[in-house]
Every structure is written in structure tokens, then in C-alpha cells.
Amino acid sequence: MPSLLASPLVDLDTGAVIAHPAFVEPGGVLRAAPLPMVLELPIRVVLAGAGALTPLHEALRRAGRHPREAILLITGPCQEHERPLLKVALDGLRAIGYLYGFSDVGSMGPTLDIVTDTAPYLVALHPELVARIPGDHRAAAVARAVATLARGIGAHVMAPGVEHEAQVATIRGLGVRLANGPLLAPGPDGRVRVPLPIADESAASAMLGPRVQELLLPAVTLPAEAKAEEAVAAFGEEPTITSVILVDEFQRPKGSLDRSRFLLSFATRYGHALHGSKPAQRLADPPRTVPRTTPAIAAMQAAGRDAARVYDDLVVTDELNRCLGIVRVSDLIRQVTSLRN
């Protein structure tokens, strides 16, 4: 079977290349473009145990790359009796720092219950399934089912082998954000050109408001392990800072410090002594994240789910769940109000 990774992985909403194909040569040399990278990995290698994965780990080490820079796209079916072993192996890869996904989901790859049980980062549709879209309503139904499952478990969906603009329009409508293929291959200038979506000018669409990426403000971030006194210093640098977002080494949000609540913890006589040298994460709330393509109305609904935090900043994330910035609820209110006037 030809490789699913013959071209870069592209975000259909923005046209951005979010990952480059990579492979390990027989001699153990890693061939990879700038990070992040995606590598295909046969499931038989995963099931063979930790020793079989040593060449992969060693190739990354010699290239000066870290497992967190790689997404492993696992190819091939998994038999029912292999399921416990697969779960253990994937837990080990996750602990090392790899992200992983499955290929051919919805066709010749792992069953949907295995996908659900192992919680992958990425699920890739079978190329032949994508090739039959949009002319075959049965193929579209399978792709829709996989996309719905992926949303339920927090995974991203990839459509490999895209060749025609009609395919792009259809998979967009199914909720698929990531794709690759001849249509999305970089041109002579190295740029990827994604066909624009058909504008939806219906009254219902207009009333959803702009996407939150249009209201984006830079986020003040600190490492997830930062001390509380570092957050105090960050708030002290600028009085207009309303939040500090704690992020991990991948820039994924792990905690949110609201200015008022956080500084109130230090307002007591012994507040600094109690909290200053301790991790800021102790005083953080879970980050309230919204994808950057979320419409203003939907973001408002997300903000209102927790009455105690209704005015907390929302953290805007990209397709890799990295923090892009924040959007303030006051800005959302102004946008929604303007829609109704």
C-alpha cells in the first residue's frame, strides 16, 4: 500500500502545514523536515514490544529530536486477542511523549471500539474511502460516523489522498479539518493552496458571529510548573492583564489564573508566605478552551456553562491544541450585541 504521508498534513481552515512526513531509513537515519513530523509505524512493530521500537527512539535521539515532536500514524489492523498488548504498548508510547494515531479507520484499520478504548490523537480515514467522496453517499456516511466518534473522544480526523476540490468541500462539511494529498501538495514556491470554502451567507450563519480567531488577543503564558510568585510578577507588569495561562512544553494549556481570584489569594497578611514559593497550578482553574474557528455565539455559550467563571477569559487553541491566545468575554458580548441591533 502506498504511504499515506506522501505530502504534508494541512489544516483546511487556514491552509497551514501543521506536520511534515518523515521516515527512518534502514540505516537508522531520520529523514524529517522541521517539526512537527508524522511517521508511519506498522502495528506489528508496536505489538512486538519495546525492543522493536528501539531503532525509532535511537533515530530521533541521533537526529536531536524529541518524541514530543512526532506523531506516530499506526498502520494495519488489530486482532481482538492483541488488544490488551496494544493498549499497554500505546500507554508506553504516550508516557515517553509520542502522539499517535490510527490509519484506515472506518475500513481496514482497527475497529471503532479499539479506537475509542486507546484514545488516539489522530484518526485517518482510508484513502479509498476519501477517493469515493463525494460521489458515494455510503462513503460519506462512514466518514461522518468516524468524524463524530473522533469529536467524542477528542481526536483529530485526517483525510488522506485528497485530489479534487469537490472532496475538500465534502470533507469540510463532515467536520474533517486535516488532510493531505496531491491537491494540497506545496507548489513550486513551497506554498500550499487550499480551495476556499463556499461562503455561507444564510441568515442563520450570519447570526453566529465572527470566529474567535478574529477576536484573538495575545495570551500571557508561563510554564505549567511555574511558581505562584512568578505569576504575581506577570500580573504586576501590566494592569490590563486579565489572565495568565499555564502551558506545557507543547504550549498546550494546562491551567488558567484569573487575575482577581489569583491575586485575592495573596491579599491576606500571610498570602505570599503561603503561596509564593508553591506551584501556581495549585491556584489555577482548568482552562476553558475553544478552537479558533468557534463562532462568537458558540463561544458565549461555552463561557456561560460555569456561572462562577462566566467572565473568565477563554483560551483559543489551534488544531494541535496549542494556545494561540485568549478571547475576552466582554469582546464576545459586544460582538453578539452588535449582531442583534
N, C-alpha and C positions, 0 to 999 in steps of 0.2 A: 504494500500500500504506500502511495506517495506521502511524503511528510505533510502534516497539517501546518507546518511552520515555514513555508516557503517565502513568506513575506511578513512584514511587521504587523503587530496587533494594533488596531486602530480604534479609537473612540469615535463612533459615528456621529455623536452630537457635536463634537468640537473639531474633528479631523486630526487630533493629536495622536502621534505614535506613542503608545504607552509601554510597549515592550518589544524587544527585538529578538528574533530567533537566534538560538545558539546551539552548539553541539560539541561533544567531546570526541576528538579524533581517536582512532585505535591506539595511537601512541600516548594517549592521556593528555593531549594538549587541548585546552578550552579555546574554541573559536566563538567569540562573542563580541557584539557591538557594545556601545555604552549601555549601562544598566537602565532599567531593569531588563532581565533576559528571561526567555521561555525556552525550556529544554524538554524534548520528548523523552519519556522513560518507559520502556516496556514493563508491564505489570509483573512479568515473570522475574525481572530483576528485583523489584520491590519485594516480591514474595520469597526470593532466595535468601533473604536475611541481610543483616547489617554488613557482612563481609562483601557481598556483591555490590554494595553501594560505595565501598571504599574508593574505587577509581574516580567516581564523581566528586567525592569530597576532596580528594587529593588534587584533582584537576583545578577545582576552584581555589584551593589553597595556593597552588603554584602560580596561578594567574593573579593572585592578590585580591580575589573576590570572596564575598561572604555569602553563606546560604540565604541570608535575608534578601539578597539581590536577585534571587532566582525563583521562578515559578516552574514547577515540575508538572508537565502535562502527561499523565499516565495513560498509556495506550493498551488496549486489549481487554477481553472480558475477564470476569472473576467468577469462579465456580463457588457454589454455596459452601462447600467444605473449606474453602480458602478464606472465607470471610473473616473469621477471628484473627488469622495471621495477618491479613491485610490491615485490619484495624490497628493491631499492635505496631506494624511497620509504619503506618501513616502517623500514628501518635509519636513515634520516634523521629520522623522527619520534621514534624511540626515543632517538637521540642528543640531540635537543632536550629530551627529558624526558617526552614523552607516553607513556601506557599506551594500548594499542589492543587491539581485539578484532574478531571477525567475527560477523555476524548470519547466521541461516538455515543454520547448519552442520548437515549431515546431510540437506539437502533442496536448496534453490535457491541456496545460498551457495557459497563456494569449496570445492573438493574437499578431502578429508581429507589428501592428501599436501601440498597447498599450506598447509593449516593447520599441519601438522607442520613444514614447512620454514621457516615465518615465525615460529613460536613466539609466538603472541599471549598477552596477559594474560587475555583473556576470550573464551569462545565461547558464542554464544547459539543455542539451538535455534530452529527455525522455529515461529512461533505456531500454525500449523495442526497441526503435529506434537504440540505440547503440548495442543491442543484435543482431539485424538483419544485422549489418555491419560485414564483407564486402560482405556477400553473396547476399544481396539485393541492386541492384543499385538504387532503388527508395528511400530506407532509406538513402543511401549515398548522394543522391541529396538533400534531406531535410536537412541533417546535413551540407552540403556545403552551402546551402542558409542561414541557421542560422549563420554559421561562417562568411559569407560575410556581413550579416547585423550587426553582432557584431563588426566587424572591422570598419564599417561605423559610428557606434555610440560610439566607444571607449570602448566597453565592452569585457570581457574575456569569453571564451567558456569552459564549463566543460562537459566531457563525463563520466557519472556515470555508475557503474556496469561493468567495463571492466574485462573480464575473459580470453581472448585469445590474443596471440601475434599478430595474424592477425588483430585484432581490433585496436591494438595500431598503427600498420603500416598504416592502412587506415585512422584513425582519424588524425594522424600526417599529412598525405598528404592533408587532408581537411583544415588544418590550426588550428586544435584544440591543445591547449597547456596543458590544465589542465584535469586531470582525477582521478578517484578513482575506487575501485573495488577489487575483490579477487586477481587478478593478481598483483596488486600494494600494497597489504597489507604488512605491515612490517613482516619480518621473525623472527625466534627465537632470533636473535641478535638485533632486533629492527630496522634493516636497510631495506630500500625499494630498490628493484632491478627492474629497468626499462629496458625492452629489447632494445638493441641498434638499431638505425635506420640502414637501409640498405645503405651502402655507395654509394653515387652518384659520380662516377668517370668520368662522361661525361666532354667533353671539356668545355661546357657551364658552368657547375657547378664550374669547377676548376677556370675559369676566373672571378668568383665572388669574389675570395679572401677569407681570413680568416674572421671569425666573430669578431665583435668589442670587444667582451669579451676577446679575445686573446690579444688585444692591450690596455687593460684597465690600467689606472693609477689612484691612489688614488685621490679623489676629496677633496679640502679644502672647508668645508661647514660651514655655520653659520645659526642660526635660521632666519626664514623669517622676524622677527621683529627686527633684529639686527640693531644697529646704524651704520652710514657710517664710523665713526671713528674706529669701531671695524674691518671693512673690510680693512681700511687703515693699521691697525696694523697687520692683517693677511698677507697682501701683503708684509709688511715690514719685516716679519720674514724670508722670503726666496725669493731671487730674481728670482728663476726659476718658481715660482707660476704664472701661466698664467690666472687663473680664480678663482673666489670664487662663489660657488653655494649656494643660499639661499634655505633652505628646511623647510617644515612644520614639525609638531610634528610626522608625519608618515615617515619622511625622503623623502618625495616627493618633487621634485624640483619645486620651485616657481619663481625663478629669477636667472639670470646669470650676474655676474660682470666681464667684460673683463678688464684685467689689464691696458692696455694702455688707453682705453676710461675712465675708472673709475678714475684712478689717474690723468688724464688730468683735470678732474673737480676740483681737489684740487691744480692744478699748479698755478692758478691765485692768486693774492695778498690776496683776501678775500675768497678763496675757502674753507678753513677749517671752517671759521665762517659761511659760507652759508650752508654747507652740513654736517659738522662733527657731530652735535647732532641730525640730522634728520635721518629717516629710510633709510637704504641703498637701500631698494626696490625702492625708488624714482629714483635712478640712474641705476637700473637694466634693462636688456633686458629680454624678455621672454626666458626661457631655451629652447635650441634646443635638444630635446631628441631623442634617438634611442634605441630600445630594444637591449638587449645584444646579441641576435642571428642575428643581422643585418650584412650582408656581407659587406666587405670593399667598394666594388663598390657602393652599395646602400647607404652607409653612406656618401660617397663622393658626390653622387647626392643630398642627404639631405643638406649637407654643402653648396652646390652651389646654393641653391634656393634663398638665400638672398645675393646679391652681396656685400652689405655693411658689412656683417658679415661672409664672406666666410672662414676666418681663425679663427673664434671663436671656442673654444673647444665644442665638442658635449658631452652631458650628457648621460651616459649609464644607463638604468633603467632595473629593474627586472620585473617579471610578476605581481608584485603588484605596479608597477610604482614608486618604491623606487630607490633613487640614489645609484648606485653601484660604480660610479667613473666617470672619463672623458676619452675621447679619443681625442688626438690632431690631427688636420687636417694634420699637417706635417708628422705624422706617417702613416696616411692613404695614403698620396701621395707616400711615399716610398714603401708601400705595393703594390699599384696599378702599380707603375712604374716597380717594380720587376716582376710582372705578365706579363708585355708586353715586357720584354727583353729576 
